[in-house]
Amino acid sequence: MKPGNELLFLALGGSGEIGMNVNLYGCDGKWLMVDLGMTFGMNEYPGTELVFADLEFIEERKKDLIGIVLTHAHEDHIGAVPYFAEELGVPLFATPFTAKLVAAKLEEAGNAATVELNVIDHLDRFELGPFGIRYVPLAHSIAEGNALLIDTPYGNIFHTGDWKLDDRPLIGTPATSEELTAIGDGGVLALVCDSTNVFNPEPSGSEGDVRDGLLAEVARHAGKRVVVTTFASNVARLQTLGEVAKATKRQLCVAGRSLDRIIRTGQACGYLQELPPLIDFDTAMGLPRGDVLILATGGQGEPRAALSRISEDSHQIALEAGDVVLFSSRQIPGNEIAIGRIQNRLAARDIKLVTDRQSHIHVSGHPGRPELEALYGWLRPEILVPVHGEVRHMREQARVGKASGVPKAVVQQNGDLVRLAPGKPGKISEVRAGRLILDGDIIAPANGEAQVMRRRLAQSGLVIVVLDGKGRAHVEAIGLPLDEDLDDFLHEAKEDVAAALARMKSGQRHDRDAVSEAARLAARRAAQRWSGKKPQVRVILPEY
């Protein structure tokens, strides 16, 4: 599957889901990767934290891979870099802020010396094989959000990355409508576009407006200790909170290592230069309640983050009844229960909660429908390829694009190999596009034997049977819902196993497999009789 004289597109992650973005462009025998992200572990992968796209397809063709270009520094676009970049063996390209965060990840992983990281600190075109690439700055909820203008012998691609429109962005200078129109005048074959907020009928809103909202909200709580939680990577929001602290005559305290890291990186890249001096926890707790503004991580319910520990009253920052927590962030789907736990713990202590439903203290970093329609009008692409969304988001964006005059739309999912040119655009094949997980220190298949067994154990528990070779059994159970009946169950299960072995024909009693299966079935039937569960059963035969 080597690209011929054609232009191909293939998503290995981020199409059919939100997060874990990995996109490939194929042209004249070469592949170009755009972004190498990850997502966080979910309940379906017990005991894991990170989930990656399975890169088997491109790993088998890495001699044809010429580089990885990173659009911006969110984890769902760069998070897999330290785990796979060394093996892929190609150079990385990023703008300065993204590059500094990636460099820190590589240093921590111990492979910074073996991965080539190129910093693109300008907007000039650079070349990788048959691809010419230029960064196009767009607004987003992180510093240096960028689209890519990729020119090829078969036409130009505008790959948006994550983006929005913002007339008061606070950080950075996004491309203007005139600049985007000029790109459209040069011809855009395909617009590969973020679909996350397509169902929002309104524009996403401006960071400048959020600054006004946060200033008004913090000022409303004079005399109270105020905690604000937001996405650590939102440099514009951090700048806003520094300005709010100054305007309300509060000193600023930061709780959370990811915030410390982003502030250091931002300042090294020329951002956050006017941030007021930060105070430590002891100083913050020694000030009058209305004289401090605390910025804390953990707004997505992360159990080890600062806000969770504050809600449990186990952090050096302590809140009392009447104090205030502002959630200057949105709930990421899947985090609702974890966020609710924290909010309920705070509410139980009579701490006031304010979210974006009550006050204008957050805006999304992704485009609503009017913003999508504006971009279509400026770029005038021949083909729309929705990405970065669940299937419902991508299908809806295809409908919006067609209604806005885009001639063609290709709705694809992870693993769909799409030919963009020459000829009629559309899916031509499918490739393997699975998931991998970081399980402890091991990267393993998401649906491998360990994960399958772990789900079964979580669902039904475990029974262990140890046989001594004389027909006697010892039985233990873990995870069965028997509580006070457990001892009675264990006694009966032991008798059932002994009876099952006694019923075996004499010729079978020396067959380890036959003995093990008879004991397993007897113990499992006893467990089902007592609990209604069908647990995993392991039989140990030390004497056989």
HELIX and SHEET records of a PDB file:
HELIX    1   1 GLU A   56  GLU A   59  1                                   4    
HELIX    2   2 LYS A   62  ASP A   64  5                                   3    
HELIX    3   3 GLU A   75  ILE A   78  1                                   4    
HELIX    4   4 VAL A   81  LEU A   88  1                                   8    
HELIX    5   5 PRO A   96  ALA A  109  1                                  14    
HELIX    6   6 ALA A  112  THR A  114  5                                   3    
HELIX    7   7 SER A  177  ASP A  185  1                                   9    
HELIX    8   8 GLU A  207  ALA A  219  1                                  13    
HELIX    9   9 VAL A  235  ALA A  247  1                                  13    
HELIX   10  10 ARG A  257  ALA A  268  1                                  12    
HELIX   11  11 PHE A  281  GLY A  286  1                                   6    
HELIX   12  12 ARG A  289  ASP A  291  5                                   3    
HELIX   13  13 ALA A  306  SER A  311  1                                   6    
HELIX   14  14 GLU A  336  ALA A  348  1                                  13    
HELIX   15  15 ARG A  369  LEU A  379  1                                  11    
HELIX   16  16 VAL A  391  ALA A  403  1                                  13    
HELIX   17  17 GLU A  449  SER A  460  1                                  12    
HELIX   18  18 ASP A  483  ASP A  485  5                                   3    
HELIX   19  19 LEU A  486  ALA A  502  1                                  17    
HELIX   20  20 SER A  506  GLN A  508  5                                   3    
HELIX   21  21 ARG A  512  SER A  531  1                                  20    
SHEET    1   A 8 LEU A 117  VAL A 119  0                                        
SHEET    2   A 8 LEU A  92  ALA A  94  1                                        
SHEET    3   A 8 LEU A  65  VAL A  69  1                                        
SHEET    4   A 8 LYS A  30  LEU A  36  1                                        
SHEET    5   A 8 VAL A  22  CYS A  27 -1                                        
SHEET    6   A 8 LEU A   7  GLY A  13 -1                                        
SHEET    7   A 8 ASP A 416  ALA A 421 -1                                        
SHEET    8   A 8 GLY A 426  GLU A 430 -1                                        
SHEET    1   B 4 MET A  38  PHE A  40  0                                        
SHEET    2   B 4 LEU A  50  ALA A  53 -1                                        
SHEET    3   B 4 ARG A 435  ASP A 439 -1                                        
SHEET    4   B 4 ILE A 442  PRO A 445 -1                                        
SHEET    1   C 7 PHE A 126  LEU A 128  0                                        
SHEET    2   C 7 PHE A 131  PRO A 137 -1                                        
SHEET    3   C 7 ASN A 146  THR A 152 -1                                        
SHEET    4   C 7 GLY A 155  HIS A 159 -1                                        
SHEET    5   C 7 ALA A 190  ASP A 194  1                                        
SHEET    6   C 7 ILE A 383  VAL A 387  1                                        
SHEET    7   C 7 LYS A 408  ALA A 409  1                                        
SHEET    1   D 6 LEU A 278  ILE A 279  0                                        
SHEET    2   D 6 GLN A 251  ALA A 255  1                                        
SHEET    3   D 6 VAL A 292  ALA A 296  1                                        
SHEET    4   D 6 VAL A 226  THR A 229  1                                        
SHEET    5   D 6 VAL A 324  PHE A 327  1                                        
SHEET    6   D 6 LYS A 352  VAL A 354  1                                        
SHEET    1   E 3 ALA A 473  ILE A 478  0                                        
SHEET    2   E 3 LEU A 462  LEU A 467 -1                                        
SHEET    3   E 3 GLN A 536  ILE A 540  1                                        
END                                                                             
